[in-house]
Amino acid sequence: MPRRHIRVTGAPEAPLRAALTALRVRLGVPQDFPAEVLAEADRAARLADPPPYDATDIPFFTLDPPTATDLDQALYLARQGTGYRVRYAIADVATFVVPGCALDAEAHRRVTTLYFPDEKVPLHPPVLGDRAASLLPGLARPAALWTIDLDDDGRTLAVDVRRALVRSRARLDHEAVQRQIDDGTAEEPLSLLKEVGQARERLEVERGGISLNVPEQEIVERDGAYELTYRAPLPAETWNAQISLLTGMAAADLMLAYGTGVLRTLPAAPDGAVGRLRRTARALHIDWPHHVSYARLVRSLDPHRPDHAAFLQECTTLLRGAGYTAFRDGSLPPITTHAAVAAPYTHCTAPLSRLADRYATEICLAAAGSRREPPEWVLAALDALPGEMAEGGRRAAAVERACVDIVEAALLRDRVGEVFDGCVVDVEERRPTVGTVQLESPAVIGRIDGDHLPLGERLPVRLTRADPTDPTTATVRFAPA
C-alpha cells in the first residue's frame, strides 16, 4: 500500500523537477523503452485480435483520478433480485503481449509502474498502457469481464470471469461522483456504488478485516508557490476500493479451488508489533481499551484529526510483511490469507501497472472456464513471480521514500532554523534518540534527532536540514526546539 501520494507540476527545468529527474538517474530507473519493445507494442496495438464475446452493450464507467490515462478497471452495478450484480471489466494485457517477446521481457524487468510526483515510469509502452489496452471511454477494448452476484447483504453468491469486448461510456472521478451521490443526483448504477460499498464494508467488519484510510500527502500549487497539505480519502474512493477487494477475494477463491495460483498474503502481526502500536496509541492519547480489537479501533478513527492521522500512519507498519505466494498442482501454501483482508486475496485488478495481475487473470480464466491448465507461459513463470514482485515492490518503496524526501526538502529549503509545531509519531526502539515527527503545518513527516523524544507528545521542533539537491542529505531533519 503506497504510504504517501504527492504530485508536482511546472516546467521541467524548475529546481524541484530537476531534482526528481536527477533522482531517476541515481536510482537507475528505466526511462525510454528499447526500440524493439516499442515496435512490438505498436504492432500489438494495431493487430491484436478482439475476444469473441461481445459485452459492449453493458454501459460501463471508469472511476479514477482526473489525470489518469492507464485505466485498468471499468464497472457497472445493477440490482439482481433482492441482491446485486457487479460487472467489473479488467484490462486484458495478455491479448497484446506475446509470451517470451521483447515486450514481455521488458515488463518482467520493470515489474511495476513507478509513480513520481512529476511523472510516471510505466510498466508498458504508452501506446498500450495509456491507449490500446486502457479502458478509455467510447472505445471497444478487450477485457477480463468479472460477473459477481451478491445477496442483499453483499455476500458472494456466484462468480464468472471470461474474456470479452467492452466499451466504457463515461470516465468519472471520485470528487464528482461523491458530489452526485451526496446531493442525490446520481443515477442507479452510480448510486449503487455506495450501497454495495457499504455492504462490503459491513462484511469486512464482520470478518475482522481492516482498511486503513491513511491521509495522503498532497502538494498543491497556489499563486505560483507550492504547499503541502493532508487529504483524507473520500467515501467514494473507499467504496470503489471495496469493489476491487471483492474481485481480488473472488479471484483467490477460484485459485484455491483450482489448486494453482498466486496469492497476496500477509501473516498475522506478531504480538510485539501490536503491543508497540498500543504504546503509540497511549502516547497519542487515543483510547484503546484492552477489550477493543485493533480492527475495531482503526475503524473508529477520524483521518481528519491530526492525532488519529498520525496513528493511522503508524498502523501501516503492520502491512510490511505482505508478499506474493505462488502454488500449483493442488499443493496449497501454509499461509493462504491476507491478515488485513482477513480472507484469501490476490492482486488481479491492475494489470496495466502491476506484472503479477496478468498472470493471476490467466489462472482465473482457466479456473472459471473449460481449460484444464493455465497456458504454459503462466506455469513457466509462476515460481519466479513472487521474487520478481518483491524486488519490484522494494524499488517502488525506495522511489516513494526518496520522492517524499526531495519534495519536502525543496519546500523547506529556505526555512532552516524555523520552529514548527509537531507531534512525535515514532521513536526507534534500538535508537531512542531517533524518531519521526509529523508537523501540523506544512504537511511534513520527517526525522527528528534528540534525547528523550516524547512519543505522541506535541512539541516545538526546529528544522535543522533541508537540501533537495544533495541525495545524501535530502531527508529533512528536525530537533526539539
Secondary structure, DSSP 8 states (H G I E B T S, - for coil): --S------S-TTSHHHHHHHHHHHHTT---S--HHHHHHHHHHHHH----S-B-TTS-EEEE--TT-----EEEEEEEETTEEEEEEEEE-GGGT--TTSHHHHHHHHH-B-EE-SS-EE-SS-HIIIIIISS--BTSEEEEEEEEEEE-TTS-EEEEEEEEEEEEEEEEE-HHHHHHHHHHT---HHHHHHHHHHHHHHHHHHHHT-------EEEEEEETTEEEEEEE---HHHHHHHHHHHHHHHHHHHHHHHHT-EEEEEB----HHHHHHHHHHHHHTT----TTS-HHHHHHT--TTSHHHHHHHHHHGGGGTT-EEEEEBTTB--S---BTTTTB-----S-TTTBHHHHHHHHHHHHHHSS-SS--HHHHHHHTTHHHHHHHHHHHHHHHHHHHHHHHHHHHHGGGTT-EEEEEEEEE-SS-TTEEEEEESSS--EEEEE-TT--TT-EEEEEEEE--TT-TTS-S-EEEE-
